[in-house]
Amino acid sequence: MLKRFSQKLSLLCCLMILTSFMPVGFAAETDNIAIAEAADIPTAVYGTPELGSNDPLWFKTNEYPINRSSAPDDPRPHATGTVRILWDENFLYARVVVEDSNVYQGAGGDHTYDSVEFFVGPGSSGSNQWRVSATGVFSGQSHTDRAAWTQITDTGYIVEIRIPKRDLTLQPGKFTFEVNINNSSEIGADRYEVVSAFGPPDSGFNGHEAFQDSIELIPAAEPDPRHSIIISVDTGGKVTPNVPGNVKRVPAPASPATDRGSNCR
């Protein structure tokens, strides 16, 4: 009996020692994920996607519905959608797939045309509002580092956006964020519906209170081994292929030990 007790005590001591070597950050990150999942809080996974490339990172973060309509009884066609969210130290990224049977495809980018609005962090009167139309026209807040890619589809349109953090801090934890779809007819400039993801529809412009701390920023389950290439050209220059946001994600270069046949010039 005494020998068996000693063995159990030794095993317990070993487990305690191993636990003491576990990185504190890892334990805290694991707790954040567990808490968010238990509370059914929408999450955004850490990662830097390449816009417009069907980046695999989009499919490592959860997809959430955009279906809270301001006009559920309107007889005209309704818009719905889904959103996936990513983040890194400098940007928040979102991919919105919109289902809309009568998309306006002409010029115009304000809220009266088919478009997607993003409210990032606290703010009111549009101070935290970013908007991209179905055809890629920016409106709302402006910043030299904002970027977007859009595509008209057979069933609606897709918007991928990169939103600069400005004075916000992006780190694991709760974050205030909202997505709205503005729904107009194919004529344009006649918005008749707003559809939201996390708070009451069409409430974002007035203030963030209705969707405060609506999502949880969480770490990635595994690191992305790719590197970012920043592309820039002088006035009149041209780069092929043209990458939205001038950031292309590429595989990490192989080390000489594993790729001795390479010849870089």
N, C-alpha and C positions, 0 to 999 in steps of 0.2 A: 504493500500500500504506500509506504513512504517513498519507494523508488518511483512509482507511477506519479505521485504528487510532484516529485522533483523534476520529472520529465515535463509535466504540464507547466510547471513554473518556469523552466528553461525556455520552453516554446513561447510562453507569454512574454518573457523578457526579450526574446529575439524579435517578436512582432513589434514591441514597443520601440526597440532600437531602429528597426526598418522604418517605422512611421516617423521617427524623429528626423530621418534623412529625406523624407518626401518634401519637395519644394513647397513652400507656403503658398506661392502664387498658384501652383497647380491645384492644390486643395481648394483654394478660394474660388478658382474658376469653375471647378467641378461643382461646388456648392451653388454658384450662380446659375449654372445650367439646370441643376436639379430643382432649384427654387422656382425658376421661370416655367419649367415644364409642369411642375406640380400646381402652380397657380394659373396655368393655361394662359400665360402672357406671351404674345407674339414675340419672336426672337429674330435678331439679325446676326448672322455669323461673320466673323472677321475674315476679310479677303479683299483683294484688289482685282476686279475683273477687267478684261478688255472689252470695251463697248462694241456692240455690233458684230460680235464674233461667235455668238452662241456659247459663251464662255462656260466651261464645266462648273465653275464655282457657283453659278446661279442655282444649280441643281443640288448643291450641298447645304442650302439654306431653305427653310420652310416656305411654303406658298400660302398666302392668306387671301380670303375673298374680299372683294370691294363690291358690296351689294346693299348698302344702306341708302335707299333712294329718298330724295326729297319730294318725289311725285309718284308714289307707287300706284296710284289709280289713274294716271294719265294714259289715255288710249294710244298715244304715239309710241314708237319703238323705244324700249328701254336699253340702257347700257349697263353692263356689269363687267367685272374684271377680276384679276388676281395680281398680287404684288409679292415679289421676293426682294429682300433687303440684305445688303452687305455693307461693311464699313472697314475703314482702316484709320490710321492716326490723323489723316488730313481730309478725308472725304466720306460722305455717305452716298451709297449707290442704291438704285432701285430699278427693278425691271417690272413693268406693268404691261400685262396682256389684256387688251380691251376687246370685249364682244359688243359690237355695235353694227346694226344692219344698214344704217344710213349715214355713213361717215362723210363729213365735209372735207374735200381734198383741195380746196383752193388756198389763196393767201389769207392771212389773218391769224393772230396768235393770242388774242386776249380771251377772257373767260366766256365770251358769248359764242365761241367756236368750239368744235370738238377738241378737247385738250385734257391734259392731266396736270393737276396741281399738287405740289408737295409743300407741307408746312413743317419746317425743320427747327426744332427747339422752341423756346417761348417767344411770344411776340403777338402783335395785333396790328390791324390796319395794313396788312400785307408786308410787314417788316421782315417776316420769316417765310415768305411765299415765293416759290419757284414754279414756273409754268412752262410746259412744252406742248405745242399743238400736235395733232396727229401727223402733220406734214413737217414737223421739226422746227417750228418757229418759236423762239424763246420770248417770254415776257415775264413780268413780275420782277423779282430781284435779279441784279446783274453782277457778274464777277468774271474776271479774266480767265479763271480756272474752271468755270462751269463747262460742261460738255454733255452732249446728248446724241442719241441715235434713234431714229424712228423708222417704222416700216408699215405700210398699208398691207393688210392681209385679206384673205377671202371672207373673213368673218369680223373684221374690225381693224385694229392697228396695235402696234407694239411701241412702247417708249422705254428706252434705257437712259438713265441720267446719272451724272456725277455731280454732286452738290458739295461745294467747299464748306468746310466747317466754320469759317470766319472766326468769331470769338468763342465758339463752343469748344468743349473738351470731349473728345471721342475716346472712351475707355469702357471696359466692361461695366455694366450696370444699366439702370433704367434710363430711358431716353424718350423725349417728347417728339412725336412724329405723327403725321397724318397724310393720307393720300385721298384726293378727290378726283373723280372723273366728271368733266363738264360735257353734257350731252346736248348737241344741237342737231338739227336736221341736215340733210345734204345741201341745203341752201346756205347754211352758215349764218352767224350773227343772230341766232334766235334760240339761245340756250333755254331749254325748258325743264332740265333735270340736272341735279347734282347727286353723285353717288359717292359715298365715303367708305373707308375701310375700318376705322377704329372709333370714331366719335359720331355724334349726330351729323347728318348731311348738311353741307353748306354752313358750317359753324366756324370753320378755321380762320376765315378772314377777320372775324371779330376778336378772336383771342384763342389761346391754346388750352384754356382750362378744361374743355370737354374731352381732350385727348392727352392730358398731361401724363407723363411716364407710361405711355401706351405700349412701348416695346422694350425689350431687354437686349442690349448689345452683349454678345457672348463670344468667347474665343473659338477658333476653329478646332475641330477634332484632330486635324493633322495639318502640318505646315504645307503651304503651296511652294514647291521648289522653284517655280519660275522667277525670272527677273523682269523688271520693267525697262523698256527702252523708250526714252523721251525723244521724240522726233521734232525737229525744228528746221525751218527753212527761211532764207532771206526773202525780202519782198520780190514777188515774181517767181519764186522757186516752186517746185512741185515734187511731191513724194508719192510714189506708187508702191503698194496700195495706200490709199488715204485712210488713216486710222482715226476714228472719232476721238477727240480729246488729245490726240498726238501721243498716246501712250499705248505701246504694243507690248504684250506679255509673251515672253519667249522662254524655252527650256533653259535651265542652268547649263553652262558649258561643261562638257565632260573634262575630268582631270586628265593630265598626261598619262597617268598610270593606267587609266581605263580606256583611253582613246589615243594610242600612240600613232595611229595612222593619219590623224588630222593635220591639216596644214593651213594655218591662219595667216592671212596677209593683209 
